[in-house]
Amino acid sequence: MVPSDAGGGLMRGDLLSDPVEGLDEALAVVDAFDEALVAGLLRPGPAQAAGVSGLAGAVAGTPLAARVAEAAEKAAAGTGGEDHFVALAAARNALLGSVHDALVQRIDEAVGRPVEGDETAGPEPVAAVPEPSANLLAAARSWLCDLARGGWRGLDHELVAGAAPVVAAMLPEPGMRRRAALLDGFAAELAASCPGATLERVPVRRWADLWSRALLLTVPGSAGAGAVGTATGRLLPLGVDVQEHATAVQAQVHAVLEPAGGGAPRLVRASVSAPKPDTVVGAGLWQLLRPRMSLLGAVGEGRSAQVEAMPVTAEGDLLWDDALARTGEPADAFATARVMLSAATAARVEPLDRHPVRIAVPVLLEGYAAREGEDGLAFEVAGRLLAVDTDRIPAAGPLTPEAVAASHACVGLLRWDAGEFLLQPLAVETTVRKKTVAVHAGAWAGGTSDKTGVRAEKAATDAVAVLRERAGRLLRT
């Protein structure tokens, strides 16, 4: 979608619209197993037994074959134990992992970007985090298996409440907080949907995803070792992805890292999250995030950052520490994308994280025409349409669907959802009064003089002040 010598990210739009062999069949097997979890596996019927058996058949030629076949047989008979449910979750994860790999391979072919291989020399390793209590993992696994037996239609408050003591025991343990957050959020969703028998619509894929991931994280050692090395060099931001929920917000900066010692540039991410009251929205979110990561200030000012021995995971996630970074020279995201993006290596994804929903590949598009249709906005290049996910554009910045529709260049994240590739815009170039102007989703990250942004920040300041005053009164009484 840009000339091959321009350094841009997305080259072959036709590859993104062509079918991927075996993808539909793999997803059909996952769907059938997920449907089996709706009614539960305590007394499975013929359709549920077929869904479980289909999962075993899909991994028959893999090292999982014998264990999953036994698990499917036990589950279909209603006698599945914890080890059997773990095996079924592993098979489901492996199948979705194969879908992830096929889609990422297609993106690699379309973008023409190198990917780190196993032979890539990595940074010096750091010490692994000791594995936390096995008893807590076993308690979480027991609750998750009870969910599978009861099914989503069998949900009640007593069943869901079984997660509360497990989460409470996990939270004080630093090595358990990842699992605790997942279990707590999952349990909250289930509690809000009780009783399951009266639900008009069950989020089948979502709950099966959460269940299987949580169950696999109860296997000792599954949470990984955290940071595996350090990164030193110049960080060139591409854009910010903001993810907001009623009680939490996260900003993820996608960037290119130029290693100080030379070598190929790398695609990396740096994330920061914070709890929030539901009254803080829009540009006010930056007030919660800004004090936690100085990189947001550099992004807002359009500057690079110098990092020194910053911890980084194998998947390219920087574990940000302000003491290890300083703001650098001005850096234009579009210049970075045009010159360096196609040459930047992308880290391999860890096995447990291989899932289509995790795909978010930075790309550059130019020379397209915006098309507004019944299904929303799309970019047309060489006769091919790429859907644009304008719903992901955050209200915490000046980027709008209208600006995207009027643009002629876009830096965004290539995602996959509901059977097609989608583009999430992070920044666009558009023409205003015959001049090219860049509009970034994260432009207000470090502060803004924009009237809309200033009003939102003031409203957030007032809301937080009121909440703090009320909390102080409660503590004094």
N, C-alpha and C positions, 0 to 999 in steps of 0.2 A: 504493500500500500504506500510505500515510499521508495524512491530509487535505491537500488542496492548499494550505491556508493555514498549514500547520505548518512550512513551510520544509524539509521532509524531502526525501530524495533519490529514492525510488522511488515513482512514482505509478500506473503502469498495469501491473499484473502480467499482464493478458491479452496485452499486446503482447509479453511475453517468451516466451510459450508458442506464439504464432501462428507459422506457418512464414514464412521469409524467401524471397521469390521469387528463383529462380536460384541459391540457395546450394548446394543438393545437386548441381546440374549442374556448378558450378564446382569443387567439391571432388572430384567424380568424375574430372574431367580431371586434376587434380593427382595423384590416386591412381594413375591409369594411367601418368603420366609417372614417378612415384616407383617404380612396379613395374619400369619399364624400367631403372632404375639398379641393381636387385638383381642381375641377370645381367651388367650392364655394356653399354657401347655400342661395344665393339671389333668384335664380330661380332653385331649385333642381329638377332633373329628377327622374324617377322611381328608378334607381339604387342608387342614393344618398339618397332618402327617405328610401329605404330598409336598407341602411347602418346605418342611424340614428335610425330607428326603432329597428334594431338588438341590438344596444347598450342599448336601453330601456328594451328590452326583457331579456338581460343578467343580469340586476340588479333588475328584477321584484320581487325577493324574499328578497330584502334588504330594509333598511330604506330610500333609495334613490328612491324607485320605483315610487311613485306618482309624485314627482317633475320632474324626468327624463322623465316619460311618457308624461307629459304635454309639457316639453321642446322638446321632439322628435316630437310630433304632430305639434307644432308651427314651428319648423325648417323644417320639411318636407313640410309644406305649404308655406315656404319662408317668414314667419312672425316672426322669432325668434328674441327675444330681448336679452339684456345683461344678465339678470338673467337666461334665457334659455341656452345661450351658456356656462355660468359658470356651470350650472347643467350638461350639456353634458360633459364638461371637467372633472368634478368631477367623473362622471360615468366611463369615460375612465381611469382616474387615479386609481379608485377603482379596475377596472378589471385588469390593469397591476400590481396593488398592490397585488392582489390575485395570479398572476403569480409569482411575486417576493417571496411571502410568501411560495408558494409551492416549489420553487427551493431552498430557504434557508433551509426549513425543510428537503429536500432531502440531502443537504450538511451537515446539523447537524447530520443526521443519518449516513452518510458516514464517517464523521470526528469523531463522538462520542464526540463532544465538548458541554459543558453546555452553555446555553444562559440565560442572565439576564431576569427574569420575572418581572411582575408588583410588586411582593412582595419584590423585592430586595431593601434593604435599601440604599438610595443614600446619597451623601454628602449634606452638608448644602446648601440650595438654595441661589442664589444671586438675586439682583433686576432685573426685566425685563426691557427691553428697551422700552420706550414709543412708541406707534404706531404713525407713521408719518402722514402727511396730507392726509385726505381722498380724497381731490380734485385731488391730483396727481394720486392716485390709480384709481379713476374714469376715468381720462383722458387716462391712460394706458389701462384700460379695454375697453374704447370706440374704441381705435385704433385696439386692438386685435379682437374685434367683427367685425370691418370693414374688417379686413383681412379674417375672416371666411366667410363673405358674398361674397367677391370678389374671394376668392379661390386662389390657387397658380398659376393657369393658368391666372388669372386676374391681376397678379402683374404688377404694373407700378411704375415709380419713384415718382409720386405724392402721390400714396397711401403709399408707404414705407416711404417717407419723413415725414409723419405724426408722426412718432416716435421721430424725432429729438427734438422738443421743450419739449416733455415729459421727455426724457432722460436728457436734459440740466437742467430742473427744479429739477429732482431727485438727480443728482449727488452731489449738496451741502449738501444734507440731509444724515447724517451718516446712519440712519435707512432705507434709500431708496437705498443704493448703491448696495445691492444684486440684487434688481429688475432692477436697472438701467443697471448694467453690462449684465444681461440676455437680456433685451430689446435692448440694443445697439448692442450686438453681433448678435442677431437674425435679427435685421433690416439690419445690414451690410451684412449678408448672402443673405437676400432677395434682397437688392439693387444690389449685384453683379450678381444676376440671372435675373434681369429685361431686357426685358419684359418677363413675365412668359409664354406668349403664344408661344414663340419660343424655350422654353427649350426642349432639347432632352430627358432628364430624370429628373424627380422631386424626390428629397429625401423625399418621402412620410412620412415614419415613423419618421425621424428626425425632420422635420418641424412640424409635428403634436405633437411630444413630446415637442418641444420648445414652441409651441403655447399654449398647454394645461397647461404646468407648469407655463408659464408667466401669463396666465389668472387666475389660482388659486391663484397666489401670489398677485393679485390685491384685493383679499378678505381681509378685515381688520383682523389683527391678524394671518395671514397665515405664515408670515415669522418667527414665533417662538420668543422665549424670549432670544435667544443667550445662553450664559453659564448658566448652572443650578447648578453648584457646583464647588468644587475644588478637586484636586488630589495631594496627597503627597506620595512619595515613590521612588523606584528605577525603572528607565525606561531602558528596555533592547531592543535595536533596533533589528528588524528582517531584514529590507531591505528598500530601497527607490524606490518609483515609481515616475518617471519623466514624466511629461506631457508637451509637447512643442507645441506652435503655432507660427505663424509668428511674432506676436507682444507681446506674453506673455509666461511665463514659470512657472510651479509649480512643487515643489518637495514635496512628501507626505511620511513621515517616518512612517512605520508600526512597532509597538513595543508592548511588554508585560510590563505592569505596575505591580510591586510588591507593594501593599499598605504598608505604613509604620506601620499602626496599625494592620497588620495581615489580614487574610482573603484571599479569592481566588484571584489569579492574573487576570488582565483584559486586553483585547485587546484594544489598543488605537491607535490613529493616531495624527500626528502633521504635519501641512502643512505650506508651505511658498510659496508665489508667487511674481512675479515681472514683470513689463513691460520690453520689450526688443526690440532692433532693429533687423531686420531680418538678419543682417550680423553676429550676435553673435550666434554661434551654438556649438554643441559638448561640450567639457569640459569647454569652455568659459562660459557656462551657470552658473556654480557654482560661478563665480565672482559676478553675479547679485544677487544670492540667499544667499551666505555665510554670508554677513554682516547683513542679516535680521534674522538669526536664528542660534544660537551657537550650536544647536543640530547637525547640519550638520558636524561640526568639530569633534564631538564625534563619529559620524557614520564613518567618514573617517578614524579615528584612531582606530576603533574597540573597543570603550569604551561605558560604560553605562552612564546615566545621573541621577542625583538626582534632583527631583522636589519638591518644597515646595509651597503648596496652589496654584497650577497652575489651572487656570479656565478650566473647561471641560464641554462639552455639554452632553446631554443625550445619544447621539449616539457615545460617546467615542472620540470626537475630542478635543484635547488639544488646547486651544487658547494661543499659545506660547508667553512667556514673558521671555527674557533672564535674567532679574533680579530675576526670581524665579527658576532658574536652575543653576546647576554647573556640570562640567564633572566629572564622577566617575571612577571606576576601569575598567580594560579591561573586555570586554564581547564578547563572540563568538556567532554569530547569530545561528549557527547550534547547539551549546550546549543548547542555550535557547530554540530552537525549539524542540530538542529531550527531554528535561526535563520538559518544562513548557507549550508548545503550546496546547496540547490536554486538559489541565486542565484550561486554561485561558477562562474566560467567555466573550462572545461577546454581546455587547449592542444591544438592540432592535432598529430598524429603525423607525424614525418618519413617521407618515402616508403619508405626502406629498412626502417623499423621497423614498417610496417603489416603485421601478422600477427595472426590471431585469438588466438594464445597470449599476446600482449602486452596484451590487454584486461584492465584491472583498475580499475574505476570505483567510487569511494567512494559508498556509498548508506546511507540510513537506513530501517529497517523497523520498523513498530510495528503492533500490533493483529493479529498473526498467531497461529496455533495450530501448535505443533510436532507433526509426525506422524512416527512411527518405522515404517519399512516394510522390505521385503526389500532394497531398494536403498539403505537408510540413512535419515538424517534429512532431513526436508523441512519447509518452512514453508508453511502453507496460509493464503491470504488471498483472500477473495471466491471461494472454490471453486477457486482455482488453486494448484498446488504449485510451489515453487521449491526445488530440491535444495540442501542445505547441505553444503559440502565440509569435513567435520570432520577429514579427513586433513591438512589444511593448518594446523590449530591447533598451534602450536609447544609443545614440552615446556619451553620456557624461560620460561614464565609460568603464572599461576594459572588461565587460561581453559581449560576442559575441555569435552568433548562433552556431559557431563551438565549443566553450567551453561548451555550453549547451548540444550539441549532444554528447560530449565526457564525460559527467558527470555521476556520480553514486549516487548523492544526490542533492536535489534541494529544496530550500525554495522559495515559490512563492505565487502568488495570484490566487485563483480559481475564474474564471469569467464565465459568460454565454453570448453567442452571437451567432446569426444565428442558433438557435436551438440546440446548443451543449455546453457542458462545455469545457472551455479552461484553460490552465495554463500559467500564465505570470511569467517567472522566475525573481526573485529578486537577487538570489545568488545560486551558484552551487559549489559542491565539485568535483574535478576531480583529476586524477593522473598524475603527472609530474615527470619523472625520479624516479619512484617507491615511490614517496611521495604524500600524499594527500594535495592538494592545494585548498583553497577557493577563488572564484572569485566573487566579489560583483558588482552589477550595480552602487552602490553609493560609491565605493571605493575612487573616486576622489573628493568626496564632500568637504573634508577639505583641499584639495591640493594634489599634486602628484609630484613624481620625474620621472614618466613614460614619455618617450620621446614624445609619441603621445599626451599625456595629456598636457605636458609642451608647445608643439607647439600650441595646440588649445587655451590654456590660453593666450599665448603671442599674438596670432592673435586677440583674443577677447579684450585684453588690448589695442592693437593698434586701433581696430575698434571703441571702446568706446572713446578713446582719440580724434580721428578724429571727431567723432560726437559731442563731447563736444566743440571742438574748433570751429566747424561750427556753433553750436548753439550760442556760445558766440559772433561770428561775426554778426549773425543775430540780436541778442539783442542790439548790439552796433550801428547798422545801423538804 
